[in-house]
Amino acid sequence: MKAIIIAAGIGSRLGDLTKDLPKPLVDVNGKSILQRQIEIFNKFGIDEIFIVTGYKHDKIKFSNVSYIYNSEYQQTEQIGSLMKARNQISGDLIISFGDILFEESILEQLLEKKEDFVLVCDPDWKNSYEQRSDNPPTQSDFVALENNNIKKFFKNSLEINDSFSVVEFIGLMKLSSISSTIFTQTYENLEKSHNGKFHFASSFMKAKLIDFFEELRSIGTEMHALNINGKWCEIDTIQDLEIAKKLFRK
């Protein structure tokens, strides 16, 4: 199994910390976000790791890791960066955002899942946002579930109603060989033909993964949510970084 880490973004909300450093290299108690992810992947035997870089790409230097540079990082979003590594989207694969931290048990739970397309989700997202006043849940990645089946994706917590159980996609997922093929074929078909707005994004070029998930769902792709209860956090703001330092002390 291999892993792709999307680490091309600027991270402007972290202010001076990312003036000369890409966000995934921000230090959390002596280790960067990327270093922590790589160590967890290696511990579970995932040693074929690809990092998609962009902003300050020359600062990211780890041994035994392959790099794919997205020269269009300022024009593209998550899916555009990920698909710079399309030649590596094959077989069994883990995909991770480069600005999240998660404990080992979460990856262990994900690797145990047998389904072809699994998204790691947090059912307890409301509690985490109570601590994140600088980052309200109006532009996050939400998944509506019915009997644990994915029914809809959306971005704004204000759209939530009582019809579904709602969880947050944390930025970690697993594909099998079958779903990897579906993923790349769907993207390439859209790349050739799509114009205009794309789900929640202003254009296909500006699409995030949640937009692409909604497209896959709409064409009948079967996806599964893994609801976890372990520690994880996303680091977008200084406040998020302080939370991360409390959660991940080692």
GULUMGU-787764 format. One record per residue (C-alpha): residue number from 1; residue in one letter; x, y, z. Coordinates in steps of 0.001 Angstrom, whole numbers, plus 500000, padded with zeros to 6 digits. Layout:
// GULUMGU-787764
REC  num  residu       x       y       z
REC  NUM       A       X       Y       Z
...
//
This chain:
// GULUMGU-787764
REC  num  residu       x       y       z
REC    1       M  500000  500000  500000
REC    2       K  501116  503563  499314
REC    3       A  500097  507020  500506
REC    4       I  499662  510412  498877
REC    5       I  499805  513516  501067
REC    6       I  498371  516737  499617
REC    7       A  500698  519474  500863
REC    8       A  500562  522245  498253
REC    9       G  498576  524975  500018
REC   10       I  499799  528301  501392
REC   11       G  498254  528312  504877
REC   12       S  497847  532084  505039
REC   13       R  495669  531974  508172
REC   14       L  498723  530930  510185
REC   15       G  500253  534350  509576
REC   16       D  504007  534707  510011
REC   17       L  504432  530981  510687
REC   18       T  503915  530276  506991
REC   19       K  505626  533364  505618
REC   20       D  508697  531304  504714
REC   21       L  507426  527797  505442
REC   22       P  504692  525599  503943
REC   23       K  501904  524814  506409
REC   24       P  502639  521055  506581
REC   25       L  506063  521887  508056
REC   26       V  504625  523856  510973
REC   27       D  506045  522519  514229
REC   28       V  503830  520738  516756
REC   29       N  505842  520004  519911
REC   30       G  509105  519326  518110
REC   31       K  507802  517562  514997
REC   32       S  506184  518937  511857
REC   33       I  502743  517840  510688
REC   34       L  504345  515982  507774
REC   35       Q  506921  514235  509933
REC   36       R  504176  512973  512229
REC   37       Q  502151  511630  509305
REC   38       I  505147  509950  507674
REC   39       E  506112  508241  510936
REC   40       I  502603  506832  511407
REC   41       F  502439  505600  507817
REC   42       N  505839  503934  508168
REC   43       K  504813  502255  511417
REC   44       F  501984  500496  509566
REC   45       G  504226  499391  506711
REC   46       I  503285  502185  504303
REC   47       D  506704  503210  503068
REC   48       E  505857  504265  499505
REC   49       I  504849  507865  500178
REC   50       F  504245  510646  497665
REC   51       I  503914  514276  498739
REC   52       V  502256  516764  496393
REC   53       T  503986  520077  497037
REC   54       G  503335  523640  495943
REC   55       Y  504017  526690  498115
REC   56       K  507655  526784  499324
REC   57       H  508105  523289  497907
REC   58       D  511887  523458  498213
REC   59       K  511593  523507  502022
REC   60       I  510015  520039  502210
REC   61       K  512857  517543  502470
REC   62       F  512359  514039  503844
REC   63       S  514309  510925  502959
REC   64       N  512600  507905  501391
REC   65       V  509720  510073  500129
REC   66       S  508831  510994  496530
REC   67       Y  507744  514502  495554
REC   68       I  505340  515759  492911
REC   69       Y  505294  519524  492388
REC   70       N  502066  521337  491555
REC   71       S  503303  524454  489781
REC   72       E  499679  525648  489572
REC   73       Y  499075  525528  493323
REC   74       Q  497815  529127  493352
REC   75       Q  495199  528386  490667
REC   76       T  494063  524932  491771
REC   77       E  492512  523435  494889
REC   78       Q  492694  520034  496593
REC   79       I  491572  517856  493696
REC   80       G  493831  519674  491236
REC   81       S  496827  519110  493486
REC   82       L  495949  515476  494102
REC   83       M  495613  514737  490411
REC   84       K  499142  515926  489759
REC   85       A  499873  512517  491272
REC   86       R  497350  510686  489104
REC   87       N  499957  508170  487944
REC   88       Q  500210  507024  491555
REC   89       I  496461  506659  492087
REC   90       S  496323  502929  491580
REC   91       G  496078  499836  493728
REC   92       D  495432  500164  497459
REC   93       L  496025  503750  498477
REC   94       I  495769  506145  501424
REC   95       I  495152  509832  500673
REC   96       S  495676  512463  503359
REC   97       F  495478  516221  503670
REC   98       G  498848  517662  504664
REC   99       D  497441  519845  507454
REC  100       I  495877  517221  509716
REC  101       L  497167  515252  512686
REC  102       F  495672  511933  513735
REC  103       E  496627  509275  516235
REC  104       E  497763  505817  515196
REC  105       S  494481  504142  516127
REC  106       I  492655  506107  513414
REC  107       L  494914  504802  510654
REC  108       E  494655  501328  512155
REC  109       Q  490845  501498  511990
REC  110       L  491015  502674  508375
REC  111       L  493364  499900  507281
REC  112       E  491032  497305  508798
REC  113       K  488132  498401  506583
REC  114       K  487510  496105  503613
REC  115       E  485312  498381  501495
REC  116       D  486676  499851  498259
REC  117       F  486162  503525  499105
REC  118       V  486349  504641  502740
REC  119       L  486238  508186  504136
REC  120       V  487358  508806  507715
REC  121       C  484728  510910  509486
REC  122       D  484220  512485  512896
REC  123       P  480728  512133  514399
REC  124       D  481734  514386  517321
REC  125       W  482584  517416  515183
REC  126       K  480335  519834  517082
REC  127       N  482433  519522  520229
REC  128       S  485661  520229  518366
REC  129       Y  484240  523390  516787
REC  130       E  483286  524724  520214
REC  131       Q  487036  525236  520712
REC  132       R  487587  526682  517227
REC  133       S  486019  530142  517386
REC  134       D  488471  531341  514707
REC  135       N  487319  528633  512301
REC  136       P  483509  528215  512363
REC  137       P  482001  525198  510529
REC  138       T  480591  527158  507608
REC  139       Q  483193  525957  505097
REC  140       S  483987  522448  506282
REC  141       D  483488  519031  504699
REC  142       F  480290  517415  505928
REC  143       V  478739  514051  505109
REC  144       A  475069  513201  505582
REC  145       L  474448  509586  506567
REC  146       E  471306  507478  506608
REC  147       N  471718  504073  508261
REC  148       N  475472  504661  507864
REC  149       N  475095  505045  504082
REC  150       I  476370  508255  502493
REC  151       K  473446  510269  501134
REC  152       K  474945  513684  500493
REC  153       F  478020  515901  500851
REC  154       F  477882  519577  501736
REC  155       K  480105  522433  502917
REC  156       N  478061  524566  505290
REC  157       S  476864  523459  508714
REC  158       L  473918  525836  508299
REC  159       E  472498  523391  505743
REC  160       I  472209  520646  508353
REC  161       N  468724  519402  509178
REC  162       D  467356  516553  511247
REC  163       S  466743  514250  508282
REC  164       F  470245  512787  508384
REC  165       S  473052  511992  510773
REC  166       V  475899  514384  509959
REC  167       V  479633  513728  510324
REC  168       E  482729  515662  509250
REC  169       F  485226  514276  506723
REC  170       I  488613  514752  508383
REC  171       G  490817  514635  505280
REC  172       L  491885  510985  505358
REC  173       M  490657  508207  503053
REC  174       K  491416  504815  501556
REC  175       L  490929  503560  498003
REC  176       S  491175  500033  496654
REC  177       S  492395  499126  493182
REC  178       I  488791  499250  491941
REC  179       S  487967  502647  493410
REC  180       S  491341  504096  492368
REC  181       T  490430  503338  488754
REC  182       I  486963  504879  489127
REC  183       F  488522  507940  490765
REC  184       T  490999  508669  487972
REC  185       Q  488626  507811  485108
REC  186       T  485919  510096  486481
REC  187       Y  488386  512941  486906
REC  188       E  489786  512569  483410
REC  189       N  486318  512515  481873
REC  190       L  485398  515717  483693
REC  191       E  488724  517330  482843
REC  192       K  487895  516967  479154
REC  193       S  484274  518047  479248
REC  194       H  483247  520073  482299
REC  195       N  482668  523819  482138
REC  196       G  481295  526262  484688
REC  197       K  480439  525763  488337
REC  198       F  481244  522373  489861
REC  199       H  479068  521452  492835
REC  200       F  480195  523774  495678
REC  201       A  483162  525201  493751
REC  202       S  483182  528117  491321
REC  203       S  484899  525941  488696
REC  204       F  486326  522462  488205
REC  205       M  489839  523854  488638
REC  206       K  488857  525218  492071
REC  207       A  487218  521974  493214
REC  208       K  487990  520462  496573
REC  209       L  487745  516779  497354
REC  210       I  484261  517248  498804
REC  211       D  483082  518537  495388
REC  212       F  484526  515492  493693
REC  213       F  482954  513174  496265
REC  214       E  479557  514674  495510
REC  215       E  480134  514063  491807
REC  216       L  481125  510453  492461
REC  217       R  478051  509970  494640
REC  218       S  475783  511448  491979
REC  219       I  476970  508893  489399
REC  220       G  476396  505995  491759
REC  221       T  479837  505366  493247
REC  222       E  479569  503464  496511
REC  223       M  481400  505181  499353
REC  224       H  481560  504309  503026
REC  225       A  482081  506449  506119
REC  226       L  484342  505258  508918
REC  227       N  483187  507047  512061
REC  228       I  486154  507306  514383
REC  229       N  486481  508303  518024
REC  230       G  490235  508881  518232
REC  231       K  492207  512102  518503
REC  232       W  492698  514194  515379
REC  233       C  492831  517859  514435
REC  234       E  493089  520133  511433
REC  235       I  495514  523039  511607
REC  236       D  494233  526125  509808
REC  237       T  494734  528862  512388
REC  238       I  496957  529770  515344
REC  239       Q  494121  528657  517588
REC  240       D  494079  525255  515853
REC  241       L  497836  524967  516376
REC  242       E  497456  525554  520115
REC  243       I  494782  522844  520254
REC  244       A  497084  520480  518344
REC  245       K  499925  521089  520809
REC  246       K  497651  520051  523675
REC  247       L  496405  516937  521876
REC  248       F  499746  515739  520502
REC  249       R  502374  516311  523164
REC  250       K  504784  513558  522110
//
